[in-house]
Amino acid sequence: MRSNKSRFSLIVFFSLFMNIFLNFNSVAQRITVDGTMFTVGGHEIFMNGVNTPWDNWNDFGGAYDHDFWDREFQRIRQAGGNSSRIWITCNGNIGINISDGGEVAGATDKHWQDLDDLFSLAESHQVYIMATLISFDHTKNSNSKFQAWRNMLASDTLVGSYINNYLVPFLNRYKGNPYLWSIDACNEIEWMHENAENGQTGWPRLQYFVARVAAAVHKNSDVLVTLGSAAVKWNSTAPGCEGNFWSDQSLQAQYESPDAFLDFYSPHFYGWVVRWFGDFALDKKPSDFLINDRPCMVGEGPATGVYRQNTAGIDILEVPIKDAYTGAYKNGWKGFLAWTSNGVDDNGSLDDCRVGLLNFYGKNPGLVSQSVTEIPFPEVSPGKIKVYPNPVDGYLYIDNPGYKLRNILVYDMTGREVPVQFYNENNILTMDFGSVSPGVYLLTINSGIQKRSIRIFKK
């Protein structure tokens, strides 16, 4: 008979093993930068994704809907996506506590509670989040708190209150979640300079703000940082552009810190941008804009395809969405996030861009999900199905290349069958492991001619 001391030793060993495994797994899932690539666990990853900017404007601290985000993340994964860009505050009226004078004191309890749920769902569905903290909308004169946000940007001390009382607590709360992939300092910040309705803040103040955000992110976390630039013309010194306002040199000239830099660039491309500066999915590479010293991706572009505005101001389709993701990768861009998954305007939705997401995933599964297992069924063309992610936390996906699978069963290591709920859409079978206890399981798949089994680890 085994002694209580032996049992205790085994429990302690297993507990230590699980902690080491889970900590290693968290590190392995975090996106890092290697030269001009995004990597996960030493392997390249392409950000095959969408924007889901909001469900209800100012969701977090406002009318947040758990069920919407749960469904939306599942839909993104089922469409072959791995990432989404989300606006954490839309215009600053809800969530962040800012005085009329521009001093930031923190955030509401509900803001944090809603974000806790969001990032938990993101991790469960394994959807990487680019968290866009603020937008040019914060300074628009139709916003009731516009002057408070303009005041904040105008003062080093007040920018410091935003950094110390909001951004650093945000990072400390979520930096342990590897699915907080990046911080986007501000959505299309250039309109704060260009537009009278946004106050036409000077470039040095905007650069100072972005530099302070970048430095704080780097000092307090391993999360990446970027800026969702409204157009590449403000992100490039190439002929015809206005300059790279967000280069290391530009930022550090306003805030002297070696941590004041962007890990990657993420300009937006709509029809007017393509008209004047070229098509990222057709013939324009990051090197054409002289920004190929780090990863570059497209942070926004219509979910219906890539358009070029003609001389009459009408957008003409140039690259169908089916080919936009693959075209972007071919030209050296390391991601494309279509606007939007949930159809917030007339630029399309997941119903439009799904074909592009699936097309890229089908051709490059290892660039989308680093935990893809290929199971050979040589009697059926193309001969393989793909199972991901493994380890699994919430949903396990089985990419079925057009033929029927029979008797897909899950067993625990004692041989007992484990009931798992199934969903099927677009030849991708989804298995809900959310309520399955952590451990090792055997997934058995029968094609009708052959049977294959693989081990699945449930976190």
N, C-alpha and C positions, 0 to 999 in steps of 0.2 A: 504494500500500500504506500502511495506517495505521501510524504510528510507535508504538513502545512507550510513548513519553510520552503520546500521545493515548489509547492504551488505558488507561494508568494514570489519566489524568484522568477518563475515563469511569467507571472503576471507583470512583474516589473520589467522583465526583458521585453515582453510583447508591447507594453506601453511605450518603452523607450524606442523600440523599433518603429512603431506606428508614428511617433512624433518625428523621428528622423525622416521617415518616408514622406510624411505629409509636408514637412518643411522643405525637403528636397524637391517634392513635386511642385510646391508653390513657386520655388525659385525657377524650376525647369519650365514653368508655364509663363513666366514673365517675359515680355518682349523687351529686347535690348537692341542696341545699334552696333553693327559691325561694318565699318566703312560706309558704303552707300546702301546697305541692306538692313531690313529689320530681321531679327533672328529670335527663335525660341529654342532653348536647349541646344544651341549651336547650329540649328538648321534655319534656312531662310523661310520667312513667312511673308505672304502678300496680303494686304488688308483688303479683302474681298467683302465690301460692306455697303452700308447705307447710312444716311442720316435719319434718325428718329428724334427730331429736335424737341418736340413736346407732344403730349397727348392733349392735355388741357394747359393752355398758356400759363407759365409759372407753376408747373406741377408741384414742385418740391417745397412744401409749406403751404400749398394751395389745394386744388382739387385732384390730388394724386389718386390714381386708380391702379391698385396692385394687379388686378386681373388683366388690364390692358397690357401692362409691361410684361407680364408672364406670357401672354399669348404672342405678343410682338416678338419677343426674343425667340420663342419657339418657331415662329414663322420665318424669321431670319435664318435660323440654323437649317430649317427644312429646305430653304431656298439655296443652300450652299454658301451662305454668308458666315463670316466670323467676327464681324465688328459693326459698331454703330456709334455715331457722333450725337451726343445728347446735350442740349442746353440746360445747364444746372440752374441758371436764372435767366429769364427771357427779357425782362426790362428792369429788374431790380426793385419792383414795388412790393414783392412778397419774398420772404425767406431770409434775406440778409438784413440785419438791423443797421440802418444808416441814418444819422441825424441830418437835419436840414443843412447843417454846415458842412457835411461830408465826412464826418467821423464814423467809422465802422466799429460797432461794439460786439459783433458776433452774428449769430443766426438764431432763428426761432427753434424751439424744441421740435416742432413738427417738420421743419426743414430737414433736420438731422434724421428724424425717424423715417421720413419718406425716402431719404437717400440710403439709409441703412437697408431698407427693403429692396431698393433698386439694385444696389451692388450685390446683395445676396442673390437676387434673381439672375444678374449677369453672370455670377460665378457658377450658379446652378446650370444655366444653359450654355456656359462657356462662350459667351459673347464678349469680345473685348470692347471697352468703352473709351472713347475720346470724350472727356468731360470739358465742354465749353463753358467756362465760368461766367462770363458776361458777354454782352453784345453791344453794338453801336446803338441799339434800341434804348439802352439805359440813359443815354444823353439826348434823346430825341425830345423836342419841346412839347410833344403831345403826351409825354409820360409825366405823371404827377410828381415824380421825384427826380426829374431830369437835372435840376440845379444842384441837388445834393451830389449826384454822380460827377457832374462837371467840377464841383468844388473839390471832390476827392482827387480827381486827376490833376488838379492844378497845384497841389501841395505835396511836397516830399513827406511831411509828417502825416498827412491824411492817407496817402498811399501806404505808408507804414502801418497805419491802423487797419487797413484792409488786409495787408500781408499778415500781420501778427495776430489779428483777432478773427480773421475768417480763413484765409488760405492755409496757414500753418495748421490750425485745428482740422481743416478738411483733410490735409495730407496725413496728419497723425491718425485720423480716424479710418482712412481707407487705403493707406499705402501698403498694408499687408495683403490686400486683395490683388492678385496678379492680373485680374481682369479690368482694373483701372489701369489701362494701357498708357494713356497720355492725358496731359492737361493742355487744353487750347485756351491760351490766355484771354482771347476776346474774339468774338465773331465779327469779321469784316471791320476791323477797327479803323481802317482808312476813311470810312464815311464820317467818323467823328471829326476828321480834319477837312474833308471835302465839302460837307453839306452845312449850309447855314442853320438848318433846323436842328443840327446836332452840335452847334456851338463853334465849329471850326477851330478845335483845339490844335495848338501848334505841334509839329512833329516831335520836337524834343520832349514834350510832356508825355506823348503817347509812347515814345521809345523808352522813356524812364519807367513808365508803368510796366511795359512788357519786360524790361530788363529786371525790375524788382521781382516780378512774378517768376521769371525763369530762374533767377538766383535762389529764390526761396524754395522752389521745387527741387532744385539740385542739392541744396544744403540739407533738406529735410526728408528726402526720399530717393528711391531708385526709379520713380515714375518719369517718363519722358515728357518733354514740353515742346509745344509748337504754337503757331499762330495761324488762324484761319483767314489768310489774306484775301481780300475781295477780288484781286486780280494779280496776275504774275508781274504786271508792270511796276508794282511797288515792291517786288521781291527780286529784282534783277537789274544788273548794270549792263545788260545786252543792249545793242542799238535799238532805239524806239521805246525803250522802257524808261522809267523815271528814276531808277536807282533801287538798290537793295536796302530798304529802310530797316530791315530786321536781321542784317548780318551781325556777326559777333562784334565787329568794329563799331557799327552804328549803335548797338545797345550799350556796349561798354564805354563808349564816349559819354553817355548820359548817366551811367551808373557803374562806377569803377569796381568791378568784381569779375574774377575769372569764371564765376558760375553764371554770369549773365549771357547765356547763349541759348539758341534753339537747337534741340536735338535733330529736328527734321523740319522741312518746309511742307506746307499743305495749302497752296493757293487754290482758288476756286475758278472754275471755267464754265461760263455761260456763253450764249451766242455772241454777245458783244466782245467778250474777251477773245474768243476764237477768231472773230473777224479781224481783230487788230494784231493779235499776238500768236495765232496758230493753234493747231489742233493736237492735243496731247495724245489722242488715240489714233492719229493718222500719221503725223510726220514730225512732231515736236518732242524732243528729248530734254531732260533737265539740263544737259550740257549746252543746249542751244540758248538757255537762259543764264548760263554761267553759275548754276547752283548745284552742281554735281559733286560737291565736296561732302555731302551727307545724304541720307535718304530723302527723296522727294515723292510726294503723293498728291493726288487730287482730292481736296477736302470736300468739294461740292461740285456737282454737275447734274443736269436733268436726268431723272430716272427713265425718261423716254428716249434718250439717245444723245449724241453730241451734235450740236447745231452750230452753224455759222450764220451770223447776222448779215443780210445783204445791205446794199446801199439804201434801200427803202426802210431799213430797220426791222425787217421781217426775218425771223429765224428759219433757216432751211436745214433740214436734217442732212448731216454729212456722214456720220458713222452710226449705224443702228446700235441700239443698246446691247444686242446680242454679241457684238464684237467690241464694245467699248472697254470692258475689263481686260480682255486678252490684248487689245491694241495698246492700252496703257502699259501693261507689263512688258510687252515687246519693245516699247520705246524707253524703257528704263524707269518708269514710274513704279513705286513700290506699294501702291494702293489706289483704290478709287472708291469713294463713298457717295453713292447716288443720293440725290435729293428728291424724294424722301421715301421711307418705307410705308408711312401711313397717309400719304397723300394730303399734306397740309395746304397745298396750293395746286396750280395747274401744271406743275413740272413732272407729275406722274407719281407712281407708288410702287410697292413691291410687286403688284400684279404686272407692272411694266418691266421692271429691272430684273425680275426673277430669272428670265431667260439668260441674261448676261451673267448673273451670279452662277447659275448652274453650268453654263457653258465654260466659264473659267474653272470652276471646281472640277468638272468632268475631265478637263484636259490636264489639270495640275492639282490633284487632291492633296499631295504632300506639301504644297505651298499654302494651303488653306487651313488644314488641320494637321498638326504635327503628330497626332496620335492615331493615324489611320492604319488599320490592319487590313491587308489584302488577303482574301481567302480564295485559293484557286478552285475553279470548277471547270476543268479543261474540256469537258464535253459540250459546253455551251459557250458560244461567242458572246462577248469578248473574253470570257474565261475567268473573270474575277468579280467578286463583290467586295465592297469596302465597308469596314466597320470602324466607327469612331464616335467619341473619343475614348481612349482607354489608357489610364483610369477614367471612370465615369463618375459624375456626381449626380446629375439630374437625368438628362436624356441621352440615350445611346441611339446612334443613327446607323442604319444599314442601307447602303446605296446599292440598289438592285438594278443591274443593267438590262432591264426589259424582259426578264423571264420570271416565272412563278416559283416561289420558294415554299416548301412545305415543312410543317412541323418545326417551327422555330421555337426552341424550348430553352429555358434557363434552369440550371441545377446548382444547388449549393454543393460544398465539398463532401457532404455525406451522401450525395446522390438523390436528395429530395428535390422534387420540382418546385420552383419558385414562381408564383403567379406574377406576371408582368403585363401591364396594359399596353396595347399596340395602337398606333395610328399609321395611316398610309397616305402619302401625298406625293405626286410627281415621281413615282418609283423610288422614293426614299421612305423607308419604314422607320418609324420612331418608337422606341421602347422607353417607357417611363420607369426609371430606376430610382425615382425620388424617394419612395417609401421603403426601398430595399435596404436592409442593414449593411453597414460596411463589411467588406470581406472579399474573398475570391470566389468567383462563380464560373460555371462552365456554360458557354453559349453554344448550342448545337443547331446547325442549319442543314436542312435536307433539301436538295434540289430536285428530288424525285429519282435521281440516278445515283448520286453520291451524297454522302453525309460528311460534314466537317465540323470540328469543334475547336473553340479557342477559349482561353481563360480571360475573364473580364474581372478587373479589380474595381470594386465599388468603394469610393472614398467615404 
